[in-house]
C-alpha cells in the first residue's frame, strides 16, 4: 500500500506560494512588516510562526490561511482538523473549511511554564481568548491580563501581544482571530 503524502512544512509552503506568485522577499517584508531575515527563517523551517504571523503572510500572498494550515487529506479521506506543534505550543484549526473568511478559530495548548517564542506578536484585527484549562498571562501592550479556566479576553490584535502559561500544567485555550 502506498503511504499517504506528508504535507510540506509550513515554511516550504509559504516559499512555494511566494515564488509561484513571483513575490520577492523584500516585497513580502514590506507587506507584513517582518524582516527579510525572519521570513527566511520561516521559509527554511528554522522558525515556526504563530497563527497571527501566518494570517499576515497569507494576506500578503493573497491566499487563504487555511492553505498554510490544512493537512492534505489522508487515504481514508478523514477531514480531521490539522494540529501543528511549534516549540512551546500546539494549535488545531477549528475552522478548516473557512476558506477566504475573516474569522478563524483555533484550539491552542501551551506547555506548562512556557511562552510563545519571541518578543511579541501583532496583526491587524481582533482576537478573543477563552481559557478551557490552566492559567495564562496575555500581555496586550504594557497591560498584563491574568486568566484562569473560564476567563476570556477580547483585544485589538494590532497591539503587540504576548502569551505565556503561568501554571504548572499545560493550558488549553480557544482562540478566535478576526483578520480583515
C-alpha positions as CSV (number, residue, x, y, z in Angstrom):
1,X,0.0,0.0,0.0
2,X,1.4,3.4,-0.8
3,X,1.9,5.7,2.1
4,X,-0.1,8.9,2.3
5,X,1.8,12.1,1.4
6,X,3.0,14.1,4.3
7,X,2.3,17.7,3.8
8,X,5.2,20.0,3.3
9,X,6.2,22.1,6.3
10,X,4.6,25.5,6.6
11,X,7.8,27.3,5.7
12,X,8.1,25.4,2.4
13,X,4.5,26.0,1.6
14,X,5.0,29.8,2.2
15,X,8.0,29.8,-0.1
16,X,6.2,27.8,-2.7
17,X,3.3,30.2,-2.8
18,X,5.6,33.2,-2.7
19,X,7.8,32.0,-5.6
20,X,4.8,30.9,-7.7
21,X,3.3,34.4,-7.3
22,X,6.7,35.9,-8.1
23,X,6.8,37.9,-4.9
24,X,10.2,38.9,-3.7
25,X,11.2,38.5,0.0
26,X,11.6,42.3,0.1
27,X,8.0,42.8,-1.1
28,X,6.7,40.3,1.4
29,X,8.7,42.1,4.2
30,X,7.1,45.4,3.2
31,X,3.6,43.8,3.1
32,X,3.9,42.1,6.5
33,X,6.3,44.3,8.5
34,X,8.6,41.3,9.2
35,X,12.3,41.4,8.4
36,X,13.7,39.5,5.5
37,X,15.8,37.5,7.9
38,X,12.8,36.4,9.9
39,X,10.9,35.5,6.7
40,X,13.9,33.5,5.5
41,X,14.0,31.7,8.9
42,X,10.3,30.8,8.5
43,X,10.8,29.6,4.9
44,X,13.8,27.4,5.9
45,X,11.9,25.9,8.9
46,X,14.2,27.5,11.5
47,X,11.2,29.4,12.9
48,X,7.7,28.2,13.1
49,X,5.4,31.2,13.0
50,X,2.5,31.7,15.3
51,X,-1.0,31.9,13.9
52,X,-1.1,35.7,13.8
53,X,2.0,35.7,11.6
54,X,0.5,33.1,9.3
55,X,-2.6,35.3,8.9
56,X,-0.4,38.3,7.9
57,X,1.7,36.3,5.5
58,X,-1.4,34.6,3.9
59,X,-3.0,38.0,3.4
60,X,0.2,39.4,1.8
61,X,0.3,36.4,-0.5
62,X,-3.4,36.7,-1.3
63,X,-4.1,33.2,-0.2
64,X,-6.4,31.7,2.4
65,X,-4.6,30.9,5.7
66,X,-6.2,27.5,5.6
67,X,-3.9,26.7,2.6
68,X,-1.0,27.0,5.0
69,X,-2.6,25.3,8.0
70,X,-4.7,22.5,6.5
71,X,-3.3,19.0,6.2
72,X,-3.7,17.1,3.0
73,X,-6.5,14.5,3.4
74,X,-5.4,11.1,4.4
75,X,-6.0,8.0,2.3
76,X,-9.2,7.2,4.2
77,X,-10.5,10.7,3.5
78,X,-10.9,11.8,7.1
79,X,-11.5,15.5,7.5
80,X,-9.8,15.8,10.8
81,X,-8.6,19.2,11.9
82,X,-4.9,19.9,11.3
83,X,-2.8,20.0,14.5
84,X,0.6,21.7,14.4
85,X,3.1,21.7,17.2
86,X,5.6,24.5,17.5
87,X,8.3,24.9,20.1
88,X,6.1,25.7,23.1
89,X,2.6,25.3,21.9
90,X,0.3,23.3,19.6
91,X,-2.6,24.6,17.7
92,X,-5.5,22.9,15.9
93,X,-7.7,24.8,13.5
94,X,-11.3,24.6,14.3
95,X,-12.4,26.2,11.1
96,X,-10.6,24.2,8.4
97,X,-13.3,24.9,5.7
98,X,-13.5,28.6,6.4
99,X,-11.5,29.5,3.3
100,X,-11.4,33.1,2.5
101,X,-13.2,34.1,5.7
102,X,-12.2,36.7,8.1
103,X,-12.8,34.7,11.3
104,X,-10.6,31.8,12.2
105,X,-10.8,29.7,15.4
106,X,-8.1,27.6,17.0
107,X,-7.7,25.3,20.0
108,X,-4.2,26.1,21.4
109,X,-2.3,24.2,24.0
110,X,0.6,26.0,25.7
111,X,3.1,23.9,27.6
112,X,3.4,24.4,31.4
113,X,5.6,27.4,32.3
114,X,6.2,28.2,28.6
115,X,5.6,31.2,26.4
116,X,5.4,31.9,22.7
117,X,8.9,32.3,21.5
118,X,9.8,35.9,20.5
119,X,9.2,39.4,21.8
120,X,5.5,39.6,20.9
121,X,3.1,39.5,18.1
122,X,0.7,41.9,16.4
123,X,-1.5,41.5,13.4
124,X,-4.4,43.5,12.0
125,X,-7.8,42.6,13.5
126,X,-9.1,41.4,16.8
127,X,-8.5,38.4,19.0
128,X,-10.7,36.5,21.5
129,X,-9.1,34.1,24.0
130,X,-11.1,31.7,26.2
131,X,-9.3,29.6,28.8
132,X,-10.5,26.0,28.7
133,X,-7.9,24.7,31.2
134,X,-5.0,26.1,33.1
135,X,-3.6,29.6,33.8
136,X,-2.1,32.1,31.4
137,X,-1.0,35.7,31.1
138,X,-1.7,37.7,28.0
139,X,0.2,41.0,27.8
140,X,-1.5,43.4,25.4
141,X,0.9,46.3,25.1
142,X,2.1,47.0,28.6
143,X,-1.1,45.7,30.3
144,X,-0.9,42.1,31.6
145,X,-4.1,40.1,31.8
146,X,-4.1,37.1,34.1
147,X,-6.7,34.5,33.0
148,X,-7.8,31.2,34.5
149,X,-10.2,28.4,33.5
150,X,-13.4,30.0,32.3
151,X,-12.0,33.5,31.8
152,X,-11.9,35.3,28.5
153,X,-10.2,38.3,26.9
154,X,-11.1,40.2,23.7
155,X,-8.5,42.7,22.4
156,X,-7.2,44.6,19.5
157,X,-4.6,42.3,18.0
158,X,-3.0,45.2,16.2
159,X,-1.4,46.0,19.6
160,X,1.7,43.9,20.3
161,X,0.7,41.0,22.5
162,X,2.4,38.0,24.1
163,X,1.1,35.0,25.9
164,X,2.6,32.6,28.4
165,X,1.4,29.8,30.6
166,X,1.9,30.7,34.2
167,X,0.8,27.4,35.6
168,X,2.5,24.1,36.3
169,X,0.1,22.2,33.9
170,X,-0.5,22.6,30.2
171,X,-3.1,25.3,29.4
172,X,-5.7,24.8,26.8
173,X,-7.4,27.8,25.0
174,X,-10.0,28.6,22.4
175,X,-8.7,31.5,20.3
176,X,-10.7,33.2,17.7
177,X,-8.9,35.6,15.4
178,X,-10.7,38.2,13.2
179,X,-8.4,39.3,10.4
180,X,-9.9,41.9,8.0
